[in-house]
Amino acid sequence: TLSDEATVTPGSGIPTDFTQPVTFTVKKKKKKTEYVVTVTKIGKPTAVYVGLAATMDQLNIEEQTACQWMLANIPNSIYASFADIKNGTVDLSQCKVIWWHFHKDGGVDGKAAFESAAPEAIQAAVQLRDYYNAGGAFLFTRFATNMPAEIGAVNNDACPNNCWGQAEASAETVNSPWSFFIQGHTTHPIFQNLIMKSDEPNAVYTVDKGYRITNSTAQWHIGSDWGGYATYETWRHETGAQDLAYGGDGAIVAWEFPATATKGGIVCISSGCYDWYSIDDVTENYHKNIAALTLNAFNYLMDNSPKK
């Protein structure tokens, strides 16, 4: 789109040959700006960011920020909609990892709420299940961690039992850095080469003071008081998952379904500390761990993928 009285050459909607970089010139009165556009053909993708929207530009700002990072940092990666997956318009034959980072203002609490909020994902569940059973891996983050139950990855077909979230426009300001905890799992590949506090080896800090965060969380409450899982061992046995990280109250905020000889692995991260976009600009320190953690998850899933 262009502002009033502005023009662009080549024009919008004009078929253009991108075998070489193309310079687009935008003019308005006496001012002129040039943009060089380079298109790279990638063939069959190795990684796919999937979303409810038809195009990446239609994603909400939290999801779009995550997707843009992936396209810039994961080689041979593309965006695809769930409709693309369902209709077979994206070739997954060489894809090793599908990532879905699902944000919804106000949160998604429970399986029924998830299915109502993401009907496009549910409609593509058969195709995603086939991909998973053929060795494809998934990274599910935030409320997308409800999806493993829809593709047959959870023994008891259950979803996280303790979920909430705020709205992006009214996100709270973090007064000090936030973290989650990885006791017992500090050597796991997804937690390597992060920015750590030397005196807190079990804490992964991911947001800095002044960051605006929705604190969107989809966790598993563990305890005999409520929720159905009296102990971690009970949860592991009933779901088939392995816990990786915890909130301050001991709830499970990151977990995995390890790859098998035929099925791909699944990593789920749904701590409220896992957040890509802040309304207010903040000098990054610990927030760099979000990208590092995500890159680690991609590498871990690809390295252990049964897909060749």
C-alpha positions in Angstrom: 0.0 0.0 0.0 1.1 3.6 -0.6 0.3 6.8 1.1 -1.6 9.5 -0.8 0.2 11.0 -3.8 2.9 8.4 -3.7 3.9 6.2 -6.6 6.0 3.0 -7.0 7.9 1.6 -9.9 7.6 -1.2 -10.9 3.9 -0.8 -10.1 1.9 -2.9 -7.7 0.4 -5.9 -9.3 2.7 -5.8 -12.3 4.3 -9.2 -13.1 8.0 -8.9 -12.3 11.1 -11.0 -13.0 13.0 -11.7 -9.8 15.8 -13.9 -11.2 17.9 -10.8 -10.3 17.4 -8.3 -7.5 14.8 -5.8 -8.4 14.9 -2.1 -7.2 11.5 -0.6 -6.3 11.4 3.2 -6.3 8.8 5.0 -4.2 8.3 8.7 -5.0 6.2 11.3 -3.3 6.6 14.9 -4.6 10.3 15.6 -4.4 11.2 12.7 -2.1 12.4 9.3 -3.3 13.3 6.0 -1.6 14.6 2.9 -3.2 14.1 -0.7 -1.9 16.1 -3.6 -3.3 14.1 -6.9 -3.2 15.9 -10.2 -3.6 13.8 -13.4 -4.0 15.5 -16.7 -3.2 14.0 -19.9 -4.5 14.3 -22.6 -1.8 12.5 -25.7 -3.2 11.0 -28.0 -0.6 11.2 -26.5 2.9 13.2 -28.0 5.7 11.2 -26.0 8.3 7.7 -24.5 8.3 6.1 -21.9 10.6 2.4 -22.6 10.5 -0.4 -20.3 11.6 -4.1 -19.7 11.4 -3.7 -16.8 9.1 -3.5 -17.1 5.3 -0.3 -15.1 5.1 2.4 -14.1 7.6 1.4 -10.4 7.4 -2.0 -11.3 8.9 -0.5 -12.9 12.0 -0.8 -11.0 15.3 2.4 -9.1 16.3 3.5 -11.7 18.8 3.3 -14.5 16.2 4.7 -12.4 13.4 7.8 -11.5 15.4 8.5 -15.2 16.0 7.9 -16.1 12.4 10.1 -13.3 11.1 12.9 -14.6 13.3 12.5 -18.1 12.0 12.6 -17.0 8.3 15.8 -15.0 9.0 17.6 -17.7 11.1 16.4 -21.2 10.0 17.7 -22.1 6.6 15.2 -23.3 3.9 12.2 -22.2 6.0 8.8 -20.8 4.9 5.5 -19.7 6.4 2.4 -21.8 5.6 -1.2 -21.6 6.8 -3.1 -24.6 8.3 -5.3 -24.4 5.2 -2.1 -24.9 3.1 -1.3 -28.0 5.2 -4.8 -29.4 4.9 -5.0 -28.8 1.1 -1.5 -30.2 0.4 -0.3 -26.9 -1.2 2.9 -27.0 0.8 5.3 -29.9 0.2 6.3 -31.5 3.6 8.3 -34.3 2.2 11.6 -32.7 3.2 10.3 -30.8 6.2 11.9 -31.9 9.5 10.3 -29.4 11.9 6.9 -27.5 11.9 6.7 -24.7 14.4 3.5 -23.2 15.7 3.6 -20.3 18.2 0.0 -19.6 19.0 -1.0 -16.4 20.8 -4.5 -15.3 21.7 -5.3 -12.3 23.8 -6.9 -13.4 27.1 -5.5 -17.0 26.8 -6.9 -20.3 25.8 -7.9 -22.5 28.8 -8.8 -26.1 28.1 -9.3 -28.4 25.1 -12.7 -27.1 24.1 -11.6 -23.5 24.2 -8.5 -24.4 22.1 -10.6 -26.2 19.5 -12.9 -23.3 19.3 -10.1 -20.8 19.0 -8.1 -22.7 16.3 -10.6 -24.5 14.0 -8.1 -24.2 11.1 -5.6 -26.2 13.1 -8.1 -28.9 14.0 -9.2 -29.2 10.3 -5.5 -29.9 9.4 -5.0 -32.5 12.2 -5.2 -35.5 10.0 -2.4 -34.2 7.7 -0.3 -33.2 10.7 -0.8 -36.6 12.3 0.4 -38.2 9.1 3.4 -36.0 9.0 4.2 -36.8 12.7 3.8 -40.6 12.2 6.1 -40.4 9.2 8.9 -38.9 11.3 8.1 -35.2 11.2 8.9 -33.1 14.3 7.1 -30.2 16.0 7.9 -27.2 18.1 4.7 -26.1 19.8 4.9 -22.9 21.9 2.4 -20.9 24.0 -1.2 -22.1 23.4 -0.1 -24.3 20.5 1.0 -26.8 23.2 -2.6 -28.0 23.2 -2.0 -29.4 19.7 -0.2 -32.7 20.6 -3.4 -34.2 21.9 -5.1 -33.5 18.5 -2.4 -35.5 16.5 -2.3 -38.5 18.8 0.9 -37.7 20.6 -0.5 -37.7 24.2 -1.3 -41.1 25.7 -4.4 -39.8 27.5 -5.3 -37.1 24.9 -5.0 -34.4 27.6 -4.1 -30.8 27.3 -2.3 -28.4 29.8 -4.6 -28.0 32.8 -3.7 -24.5 34.0 -3.8 -21.8 31.3 -4.2 -18.0 31.2 -3.0 -14.9 29.4 -3.4 -11.1 29.1 -4.0 -8.9 26.1 -1.1 -7.5 24.2 -2.4 -3.9 24.3 -2.5 -3.9 28.1 0.5 -6.2 28.8 2.1 -5.8 32.2 5.6 -4.3 32.7 8.2 -6.5 34.2 9.9 -4.8 37.1 12.8 -7.3 37.3 14.0 -10.2 35.0 11.7 -13.2 34.8 12.8 -16.8 34.7 11.7 -20.4 34.7 13.6 -23.4 36.2 15.4 -26.4 34.7 16.6 -28.4 37.7 17.4 -31.9 36.7 17.6 -30.9 33.0 20.5 -28.4 32.8 22.4 -30.7 30.4 19.4 -31.0 27.9 20.4 -29.7 24.5 17.8 -27.0 24.4 19.2 -25.3 27.4 22.8 -24.9 26.2 24.7 -21.7 25.5 22.2 -19.4 27.2 22.9 -16.3 29.1 22.9 -17.5 32.7 23.4 -16.0 36.2 26.5 -17.7 37.6 24.8 -18.2 41.0 21.5 -19.6 39.6 22.4 -22.6 37.4 18.8 -23.9 37.4 17.2 -20.6 36.3 16.7 -19.5 32.7 16.0 -15.8 32.5 14.2 -14.7 29.3 12.9 -11.2 29.8 14.5 -8.0 31.1 13.3 -5.2 33.4 10.9 -3.0 31.5 9.7 -5.6 29.1 5.9 -5.6 28.4 4.6 -9.1 28.6 1.2 -10.9 28.4 2.4 -13.7 30.7 0.5 -16.2 28.5 0.9 -19.6 30.1 -0.2 -23.1 29.3 1.2 -25.3 32.1 0.5 -28.6 33.8 -0.4 -28.3 37.5 1.1 -31.1 39.5 -0.2 -32.0 43.0 -2.9 -34.0 44.8 -5.0 -30.9 45.4 -6.5 -30.6 41.9 -5.7 -31.2 38.2 -5.5 -35.0 38.1 -1.8 -35.5 38.4 -0.7 -36.1 42.0 3.0 -36.5 41.1 5.4 -35.9 38.2 5.6 -39.6 37.7 1.9 -39.9 37.4 1.9 -37.2 34.8 4.7 -38.8 32.8 3.0 -42.2 32.9 -0.4 -40.9 31.8 0.7 -38.4 29.1 3.8 -40.2 27.8 5.7 -36.9 28.0 8.9 -35.9 29.8 9.1 -32.7 31.8 11.9 -30.3 31.1 11.2 -27.0 32.9 9.1 -25.7 35.8 7.4 -22.5 37.1 8.1 -21.2 40.5 5.2 -23.3 41.9 6.5 -26.5 40.4 4.1 -26.6 37.4 5.5 -28.0 34.2 6.1 -25.3 31.7 8.2 -27.1 29.1 8.1 -30.8 28.1 8.8 -33.1 25.2 7.6 -36.3 23.5 11.0 -37.7 22.4 11.4 -39.0 18.8 11.1 -42.7 18.2 12.4 -44.9 15.4 9.5 -43.7 13.2 7.8 -40.7 14.8 9.2 -37.2 15.1 10.0 -35.5 18.4 7.8 -32.8 19.9 9.1 -30.0 22.1 6.6 -27.9 24.0 7.4 -24.5 25.6 4.6 -22.6 27.3 6.1 -20.7 30.2 4.7 -17.2 30.5 8.4 -16.1 30.3 8.5 -17.3 26.6 7.6 -14.1 24.8 8.7 -12.6 21.5 7.2 -9.1 21.4 7.2 -6.2 23.8 5.1 -3.1 23.1 7.9 -1.0 24.7 11.4 -1.2 23.5 13.8 -2.7 26.0 17.6 -3.1 25.8 18.0 -6.9 25.3 20.1 -9.1 27.6 18.2 -12.1 28.9 15.6 -11.8 26.2 18.3 -13.0 23.8 17.7 -16.4 25.4 14.3 -16.7 23.6 16.0 -16.8 20.2 18.8 -19.0 21.5 16.4 -21.4 23.2 14.3 -21.7 20.0 17.3 -22.2 17.8 18.4 -25.0 20.2 15.0 -26.6 20.0 15.2 -26.6 16.2 18.6 -28.1 16.1 17.7 -30.7 18.7 14.5 -31.8 16.8 16.4 -31.9 13.5 19.3 -33.8 14.9 17.0 -36.4 16.3 14.6 -36.6 13.4 14.0 -40.0 11.8 13.3 -38.2 8.5 16.3 -38.4 6.2 
